[in-house]
């Protein structure tokens, strides 16, 4: 069993990175975990979109 972790600033970038990885994966996906982190710096909101794919 292995894991692959993705971390992007935009949800579309995360979607593309995951789709690119899955298109080349020769194993089986066991699970996908998704998380969004939000912080505020001055008046700017900063988002962090991340996912972990567990696969064999």
PyMOL commands that set and color helices and strands:
alter all, ss='L'
color gray80, all
select helices_A, chain A and resi 11-24
alter helices_A, ss='H'
color red, helices_A
select strands_A, chain A and resi 2-8+29-41+44-55
alter strands_A, ss='S'
color yellow, strands_A
deselect
rebuild
show_as cartoon
